[in-house]
Amino acid sequence: MTVTVDGASLTIEDVVRVARHTERVELANSAREGILSSRGVVDAAVKAGRTVYGVNTGFGDLAQVTIAKGDLSRLQLNLIRSHSVGVGPPFSSDIVRAMMLLRANALAKGYSGVRPQVIETLLDMINRGVIPVVPQQGSVGSSGDLAPLAHMVLVLIGEGEAYYDDAKLDGASAMKRAKIKPVVLEEKEGVSLINGTQPMTAVGALTVHDAMALVKDASIAAALSLEALRGTRKAFDERIHSVRPHKGQLAVAKAMRTLLVDSEINRSHANCGKVQDAYSLRCIPQVLGASLDAVRYARTVIQVEINSATDNPLVFSDTEEVISGGNFHGEPIALAMDFLGIALSEIANISERRVNRLVDPKLSGLPAFLTRESGIQSGMMIAQYTAAALVSENKVLAHPASVDSIPTSADQEDHVSMGTIAARKASQILENAQNVIAIEYMCAAQGLDLLSPLKPSEPLQKAMSVIRSSVRTLQDDRPLQSDIAQIRALMKSGAIMNEVERITGSLYED
C-alpha cells in the first residue's frame, strides 16, 4: 500500500506505517493545484516588489531588514545553515521519517508557497531511505521547531549528514547514492520548511500510538495481578461506574469485567470474607480510565496537528494575500504532551504498587518475593526496586515543560511553548512505563504459577501462555533483565494483547 499526502487526510496510523514499516508515500494529484496557486502568489509578490516577511525580509527580530531581489535565494540558504544549531543525540530513524512526512503533508495543504518539487523531494528521501541526522535538542517550540527542521532541510539541499543503507554519510553523498537531486531553494521555501511543529508532533504521534497499546497491556497486567492476589471483582460492577460515567472509567471497568470472567482462582476464595481490596486493585478503572481519557485527548490534538498548516507567513491564494500569524507556536502540542506524560506516569505508579503487593507476603499471601525458597533465593525482590526507580524517575520527568518560557530573538519571540521538550519527556516516560508494566507482567505471572493448579480466567490463561512461551517460571535465582526485555518485546509486537483480544474482542474501541 501507499500513503497519499494531500494535507488533509493523514492519520496517526498512516504516520506509524511510514515511520516504522517503511510504507511508500506519494503526493496526491488533488493537492497540486493548491500548491501551484500558493506558489503563484509568492512569485507575483516578488515580481511586484512587495515586502513580504520571510520572502524578502530578514527573520525574527530582523524582519524590518529588506533584502535585495538578487539575494533572495541566498537568504533562504543562509536561513537553513544558520538555524542548524541542534545538539545532543539524534532522533531515531522512525521519528525523522515521521518528521519528513508531516512536513511534506503540511506543505501539501497549499498555504506555504513552495514548489511541488520541494515536497516531492522530501517524499523521495522517505521512499529511498535517506534519513537526515537530526539532533534532539535546540528547539524552544515556537517559530516552529527551527533547529531540528533545519538539520532535516540541510540534507534536502545536499548538505548536513544523513544515514543511507545503514551508513552515516554527508548529505550530498547520501542524496547522490539514493539518486535524488538536492533542492535549490527559492523565495520563501526555506522558511516554509522550518517554520512548523513537525518534530514535536512526530514524537507525539508515535508516543500516542504506543500509549494506546500500553493502556491495553496495563489492563491485562492489572487483571493478572488481581487474580494472583485473589482480589474481588465487585469493584468493577457496572452499577458503580454508571453513576460516575467518565468514558475512560466506564471503558476500563468493562475491560476488567471482560478479562476477569469467572475462574478457578476466583471460586477458590469466594467465601474468604474479604470486603474490599487496596486502591491499586479496587481503583483500576478510576486511575487507568483517567489515563485512557488523557491519551485519547492527546491523540485528538495530534490528529488535528498533523493535517494543519503551521508555517509563517501563510499564503491564501483565493485572495492573493500573504499573512503573518503564529500557527508555528507549539502550545497545543506542548500542553497535550505534558498531560500525556502525567497520565503515563500514573499508569506506571499504580502498576508499581501492585508489583509491591505481589512480592510482599504480608500483602499477597504468596511466598515471599515470589519464590518458594526465600532467604537462599531473593526471587523477584529487586524487580520491585527497578519499578520503583522507574516511577520515581517519571515523577521528575512529569514536571510540565509548557509552563516555562524563555524569550528569544531579541524579545520578538517573547513566549515559547517548549513543546519539543514536552514531547521528548512524554516519550521517555512511556518507555519507563512500558518497563514497569513488563515487570508487573513478570511478577503477576510468577504469582499465578505459585497458585497452580488453580487457573485464572480464560483470557488471562492466553496471556500466561504467551508470556511463558518466552519467559519460564522462576525456580532458581537468575538475572531478570533478560526476562523483562523479552516481555517488553512481546508487548512491542502486540503478542500478549492480540492473543487476549482473540477471545475478548478489542478491549478499547477508538
Summary of the structure (lengths in Angstrom):
residues: 510
radius of gyration: 26.2
end to end distance: 22.5
largest distance: 87.7
contacts: 1907
relative contact order: 0.12
helix: 60%
strand: 7%
